[in-house]
């Protein structure tokens, strides 16, 4: 089963659209929206493990100079029977 997470991203002023275009090209990013508030972008990502999610966040996203801060929120599957 795929691991799904939402990543909240804060960018440098004036760089949100550029970062959104770069993220849209990543195969793990299934959806993204530019938002208003303390974060500039929310990205829905899917990976096959926590290790690959960590790689995407720490090695790929945080390596982009114009990303200032990220918050990763893995989705917890709910037991729909209880």
DSSP file (Angstrom, degrees, kcal/mol; ACC not computed):
  #  RESIDUE AA STRUCTURE BP1 BP2  ACC     N-H-->O    O-->H-N    N-H-->O    O-->H-N    TCO  KAPPA ALPHA  PHI   PSI    X-CA   Y-CA   Z-CA
    1    1 A X              0   0    0      0, 0.0     2,-0.1     0, 0.0     0, 0.0   0.000 360.0 360.0 360.0 138.7    0.0    0.0    0.0
    2    2 A X        -     0   0    0      1,-0.1     2,-0.6    44,-0.0    46,-0.2  -0.396 360.0-126.0 -72.3 147.6    1.3    3.5   -0.9
    3    3 A X  E     -A   47   0A   0     44,-3.5    44,-2.5    -2,-0.1     2,-0.4  -0.861  27.1-161.1 -94.1 123.4    2.2    5.9    1.8
    4    4 A X  E     +A   46   0A   0     -2,-0.6    71,-3.1    71,-0.3     2,-0.3  -0.852  14.8 168.7-107.8 141.6    0.3    9.2    1.3
    5    5 A X  E     -AB  45  74A   0     40,-2.2    40,-3.0    -2,-0.4     2,-0.5  -0.990  29.5-134.7-147.9 153.9    1.3   12.5    2.9
    6    6 A X  E     -AB  44  73A   0     67,-2.4    67,-3.2    -2,-0.3     2,-0.5  -0.936  20.6-159.6-106.7 133.6    0.6   16.2    2.7
    7    7 A X  E     -AB  43  72A   0     36,-2.8    36,-2.4    -2,-0.5     2,-0.5  -0.963   4.0-154.2-118.7 120.4    3.5   18.5    2.7
    8    8 A X  E     -AB  42  71A   0     63,-3.0    63,-2.2    -2,-0.5     2,-0.4  -0.796  18.4-162.8 -91.1 131.3    3.1   22.2    3.6
    9    9 A X  E     -AB  41  70A   0     32,-2.9    31,-2.7    -2,-0.5    32,-1.9  -0.961  15.8-161.7-127.8 130.0    5.7   24.3    2.0
   10   10 A X  E     - B   0  69A   0     59,-3.1    58,-2.7    -2,-0.4    59,-1.6  -0.945  20.7-168.9-107.5 126.0    6.8   27.9    2.7
   11   11 A X  E     - B   0  67A   0     -2,-0.5    56,-0.2    56,-0.3     5,-0.1  -0.655  30.1 -88.7-111.3 166.5    8.8   29.6   -0.1
   12   12 A X    >   -     0   0    0     54,-2.4     3,-2.1    -2,-0.2     4,-0.3  -0.431  64.2 -81.5 -66.9 149.8   10.8   32.7   -0.5
   13   13 A X  T 3  S+     0   0    0      1,-0.3    -1,-0.1     2,-0.1     0, 0.0  -0.299 117.1  13.8 -56.8 130.4    8.7   35.7   -1.4
   14   14 A X  T 3  S+     0   0    0     -3,-0.1    -1,-0.3     1,-0.0     4,-0.2   0.446 108.1  87.4  85.0   1.4    8.1   35.8   -5.1
   15   15 A X    <>  +     0   0    0     -3,-2.1     4,-2.4    51,-0.1     5,-0.2   0.376  52.1  99.9-112.7   3.0    9.1   32.2   -5.8
   16   16 A X  H  > S+     0   0    0     -4,-0.3     4,-2.7     1,-0.2     5,-0.2   0.921  84.5  46.5 -60.0 -48.5    5.9   30.3   -5.1
   17   17 A X  H  > S+     0   0    0      1,-0.2     4,-2.0     2,-0.2    -1,-0.2   0.898 112.8  50.5 -62.9 -40.6    4.9   29.8   -8.8
   18   18 A X  H  > S+     0   0    0      2,-0.2     4,-1.8     1,-0.2    -1,-0.2   0.921 113.0  45.5 -63.3 -44.7    8.4   28.7   -9.8
   19   19 A X  H  X S+     0   0    0     -4,-2.4     4,-2.7     1,-0.2     5,-0.2   0.907 109.7  55.3 -65.4 -41.9    8.5   26.2   -6.9
   20   20 A X  H  X S+     0   0    0     -4,-2.7     4,-2.1    -5,-0.2    -1,-0.2   0.894 107.1  50.5 -59.2 -40.2    5.0   24.9   -7.8
   21   21 A X  H  X S+     0   0    0     -4,-2.0     4,-0.8     2,-0.2    -1,-0.2   0.907 111.0  48.5 -64.6 -41.1    6.1   24.3  -11.4
   22   22 A X  H >< S+     0   0    0     -4,-1.8     3,-0.7     1,-0.2     4,-0.3   0.914 112.5  48.1 -64.8 -42.1    9.1   22.3  -10.2
   23   23 A X  H >< S+     0   0    0     -4,-2.7     3,-1.9     1,-0.2     6,-0.3   0.874 102.6  62.2 -66.4 -37.0    7.1   20.2   -7.8
   24   24 A X  H 3< S+     0   0    0     -4,-2.1    -1,-0.2     1,-0.3    -2,-0.2   0.756  99.1  57.5 -61.3 -23.7    4.4   19.5  -10.4
   25   25 A X  T << S+     0   0    0     -4,-0.8     2,-0.4    -3,-0.7    -1,-0.3   0.541  83.6 100.3 -84.0  -7.5    7.1   17.7  -12.4
   26   26 A X    X   -     0   0    0     -3,-1.9     3,-1.1    -4,-0.3    -3,-0.0  -0.664  69.8-142.9 -82.5 130.2    7.9   15.3   -9.6
   27   27 A X  T 3  S+     0   0    0     -2,-0.4    -1,-0.1     1,-0.3    19,-0.1   0.789  98.6  59.0 -64.5 -27.2    6.3   11.9  -10.1
   28   28 A X  T 3  S+     0   0    0     17,-0.1    18,-2.0    -5,-0.0     2,-0.7   0.732  85.4  89.5 -73.9 -21.1    5.6   11.5   -6.3
   29   29 A X  E <   +C   45   0A   0     -3,-1.1    16,-0.2    -6,-0.3     3,-0.1  -0.684  48.8 173.5 -81.5 114.0    3.5   14.7   -6.3
   30   30 A X  E     -     0   0A   0     14,-2.8     2,-0.3    -2,-0.7    -1,-0.2   0.730  67.5  -3.1 -92.6 -26.3   -0.1   13.7   -7.1
   31   31 A X  E     -C   44   0A   0     13,-1.3    13,-3.3     2,-0.0    -1,-0.3  -0.967  61.7-175.3-160.7 147.4   -1.7   17.1   -6.5
   32   32 A X  E     -C   43   0A   0     -2,-0.3     2,-0.4    11,-0.2    11,-0.2  -0.995   2.6-169.6-148.1 150.8   -0.6   20.5   -5.4
   33   33 A X  E     -C   42   0A   0      9,-2.4     9,-2.5    -2,-0.3     2,-0.5  -0.995  24.2-128.2-136.1 141.9   -2.3   23.8   -4.6
   34   34 A X  E     -C   41   0A   0     -2,-0.4     7,-0.3     7,-0.2     2,-0.2  -0.793  41.0-176.0 -84.4 131.0   -1.0   27.3   -4.0
   35   35 A X        -     0   0    0      5,-2.4     2,-0.3    -2,-0.5    -2,-0.0  -0.771  23.8-119.8-127.8 168.5   -2.6   28.4   -0.8
   36   36 A X        +     0   0    0     -2,-0.2     2,-0.3     2,-0.0     3,-0.1  -0.848  69.0  52.2-109.0 148.1   -2.8   31.6    1.4
   37   37 A X  S    S-     0   0    0     -2,-0.3    -2,-0.0     1,-0.1     0, 0.0  -0.914 111.4 -25.3 128.8-155.9   -1.6   31.7    5.0
   38   38 A X  S    S+     0   0    0     -2,-0.3     2,-0.3   -28,-0.0    -1,-0.1   0.723 129.1  51.9 -69.1 -19.4    1.6   30.7    6.8
   39   39 A X        -     0   0    0     -3,-0.1   -29,-0.2     1,-0.1     3,-0.1  -0.844  65.7-158.4-114.2 156.2    2.4   28.2    4.0
   40   40 A X  S    S+     0   0    0    -31,-2.7    -5,-2.4    -2,-0.3     2,-0.3   0.711  73.8  26.8-103.9 -27.2    2.4   28.9    0.3
   41   41 A X  E     -AC   9  34A   0    -32,-1.9   -32,-2.9    -7,-0.3     2,-0.4  -0.992  55.0-160.1-139.4 142.6    1.9   25.4   -1.2
   42   42 A X  E     -AC   8  33A   0     -9,-2.5    -9,-2.4    -2,-0.3     2,-0.4  -0.997  17.4-169.7-120.6 127.9    0.3   22.2   -0.1
   43   43 A X  E     -AC   7  32A   0    -36,-2.4   -36,-2.8    -2,-0.4     2,-0.6  -0.957  15.6-148.5-120.0 132.4    1.4   19.1   -2.0
   44   44 A X  E     -AC   6  31A   0    -13,-3.3   -14,-2.8    -2,-0.4   -13,-1.3  -0.888  27.9-177.6 -95.1 122.0   -0.1   15.6   -1.8
   45   45 A X  E     -AC   5  29A   0    -40,-3.0   -40,-2.2    -2,-0.6     2,-0.4  -0.868  17.6-158.4-121.8 154.9    2.6   13.0   -2.3
   46   46 A X  E     +A    4   0A   0    -18,-2.0     2,-0.3    -2,-0.3   -42,-0.2  -0.998  18.7 162.6-132.2 130.8    2.6    9.2   -2.5
   47   47 A X  E     -A    3   0A   0    -44,-2.5   -44,-3.5    -2,-0.4     3,-0.1  -0.815  44.3-117.2-133.7 176.2    5.6    7.0   -1.9
   48   48 A X  S    S+     0   0    0     -2,-0.3     2,-0.3   -46,-0.2   -44,-0.1   0.547  89.4   5.9 -95.4  -6.6    6.1    3.4   -1.1
   49   49 A X  S  > S-     0   0    0    -46,-0.2     4,-1.9     1,-0.1    -1,-0.1  -0.986  73.3-102.7-163.4 166.9    7.7    3.8    2.3
   50   50 A X  H  > S+     0   0    0     -2,-0.3     4,-2.6     1,-0.2     5,-0.2   0.858 120.2  56.9 -63.9 -34.6    8.6    6.2    5.1
   51   51 A X  H  > S+     0   0    0      2,-0.2     4,-2.0     1,-0.2    -1,-0.2   0.916 107.8  45.1 -64.3 -43.4   12.2    6.0    3.9
   52   52 A X  H  > S+     0   0    0      2,-0.2     4,-2.3     1,-0.2    -1,-0.2   0.850 111.9  53.1 -71.3 -31.7   11.3    7.1    0.4
   53   53 A X  H  X S+     0   0    0     -4,-1.9     4,-2.5     2,-0.2    -2,-0.2   0.932 108.7  49.9 -63.9 -44.7    9.1    9.9    1.8
   54   54 A X  H  X S+     0   0    0     -4,-2.6     4,-3.0     1,-0.2     5,-0.5   0.894 110.1  51.3 -60.1 -40.0   12.0   11.1    3.9
   55   55 A X  H  X>S+     0   0    0     -4,-2.0     4,-2.3     2,-0.2     5,-1.0   0.935 109.5  49.3 -62.7 -46.3   14.2   11.0    0.8
   56   56 A X  I  X>S+     0   0    0     -4,-2.3     5,-2.5     3,-0.2     4,-0.8   0.932 118.6  39.2 -58.6 -46.5   11.7   13.1   -1.2
   57   57 A X  I  <>S+     0   0    0     -4,-2.5     5,-2.7     3,-0.2     6,-0.2   0.967 125.7  32.3 -70.3 -53.3   11.4   15.7    1.6
   58   58 A X  I  <5S+     0   0    0     -4,-3.0    -3,-0.2    -5,-0.2    -2,-0.2   0.837 128.7  32.1 -80.1 -33.4   15.0   15.9    2.7
   59   59 A X  I  <5S+     0   0    0     -4,-2.3    -3,-0.2    -5,-0.5    -1,-0.2   0.749 131.6  23.3 -97.0 -25.5   17.0   15.3   -0.5
   60   60 A X  I  <<S+     0   0    0     -5,-1.0     4,-0.4    -4,-0.8    -3,-0.2   0.852 126.8  33.9-108.5 -53.8   14.7   16.8   -3.1
   61   61 A X  I > <S+     0   0    0     -5,-2.5     3,-2.0     1,-0.2     6,-0.2   0.973 120.7  45.6 -70.1 -53.3   12.4   19.4   -1.7
   62   62 A X  T 3 <S+     0   0    0     -5,-2.7    -1,-0.2     1,-0.3    -4,-0.1   0.621 103.3  67.4 -69.6  -9.8   14.6   20.9    1.0
   63   63 A X  T 3  S+     0   0    0     -6,-0.2     2,-0.5    -3,-0.1    -1,-0.3   0.636  77.1  98.3 -79.8 -15.0   17.4   21.0   -1.6
   64   64 A X  S X  S-     0   0    0     -3,-2.0     3,-2.0    -4,-0.4    -4,-0.0  -0.644  73.6-142.8 -76.8 121.4   15.6   23.6   -3.5
   65   65 A X  T 3  S+     0   0    0     -2,-0.5    -1,-0.2     1,-0.3    -4,-0.0   0.785  95.2  56.1 -56.1 -32.5   17.0   27.0   -2.5
   66   66 A X  T 3  S+     0   0    0    -51,-0.1   -54,-2.4   -55,-0.1     2,-0.6   0.421  84.2  93.2 -89.1   3.3   13.7   28.8   -2.6
   67   67 A X  E <   +B   11   0A   0     -3,-2.0   -56,-0.3   -56,-0.2     3,-0.1  -0.871  49.1 178.0 -93.0 121.5   12.0   26.5   -0.2
   68   68 A X  E     -     0   0A   0    -58,-2.7     2,-0.3    -2,-0.6   -57,-0.2   0.825  61.8  -1.5 -91.8 -35.6   12.3   28.0    3.3
   69   69 A X  E     -B   10   0A   0    -59,-1.6   -59,-3.1     2,-0.0     2,-0.3  -0.992  56.5-164.5-158.0 144.6   10.4   25.5    5.4
   70   70 A X  E     -B    9   0A   0     -2,-0.3     2,-0.4   -61,-0.2   -61,-0.2  -0.965   5.6-162.2-130.9 152.9    8.3   22.3    5.1
   71   71 A X  E     -B    8   0A   0    -63,-2.2   -63,-3.0    -2,-0.3     2,-0.5  -0.976  14.6-154.5-131.8 120.1    5.9   20.4    7.3
   72   72 A X  E     -B    7   0A   0     -2,-0.4     2,-0.5   -65,-0.2   -65,-0.2  -0.833  10.1-174.3-101.2 128.3    5.2   16.8    6.4
   73   73 A X  E     -B    6   0A   0    -67,-3.2   -67,-2.4    -2,-0.5     2,-0.1  -0.847  12.0-155.1-124.1  91.9    1.9   15.3    7.5
   74   74 A X  E     -B    5   0A   0     -2,-0.5     2,-0.3   -69,-0.3   -69,-0.3  -0.390  23.5-116.4 -65.4 144.3    1.7   11.5    6.7
   75   75 A X        -     0   0    0    -71,-3.1     2,-0.6    -2,-0.1   -71,-0.3  -0.660  21.2-145.5 -83.2 135.1   -1.9   10.2    6.4
   76   76 A X        -     0   0    0     -2,-0.3     2,-0.1   -73,-0.1   -73,-0.0  -0.899  20.4-122.9-102.0 120.1   -3.0    7.6    8.9
   77   77 A X        -     0   0    0     -2,-0.6     2,-0.3     1,-0.1     0, 0.0  -0.371  26.7-135.9 -62.4 137.9   -5.3    5.0    7.5
   78   78 A X        -     0   0    0     -2,-0.1     2,-0.9     2,-0.0    -1,-0.1  -0.741  10.3-124.4 -96.0 143.1   -8.6    4.9    9.5
   79   79 A X    >   -     0   0    0     -2,-0.3     3,-0.6     1,-0.1    -1,-0.0  -0.781  25.5-168.3 -81.4 108.5  -10.3    1.7   10.5
   80   80 A X  T 3  S+     0   0    0     -2,-0.9    -1,-0.1     1,-0.2    -2,-0.0   0.551  76.9  61.7 -80.8  -7.4  -13.7    2.2    8.9
   81   81 A X  T 3         0   0    0      1,-0.2    -1,-0.2    -3,-0.0    -2,-0.0   0.725 360.0 360.0 -89.5 -22.7  -15.4   -0.7   10.7
   82   82 A X    <         0   0    0     -3,-0.6    -1,-0.2     0, 0.0    -2,-0.2   0.437 360.0 360.0-100.0 360.0  -15.0    0.6   14.3
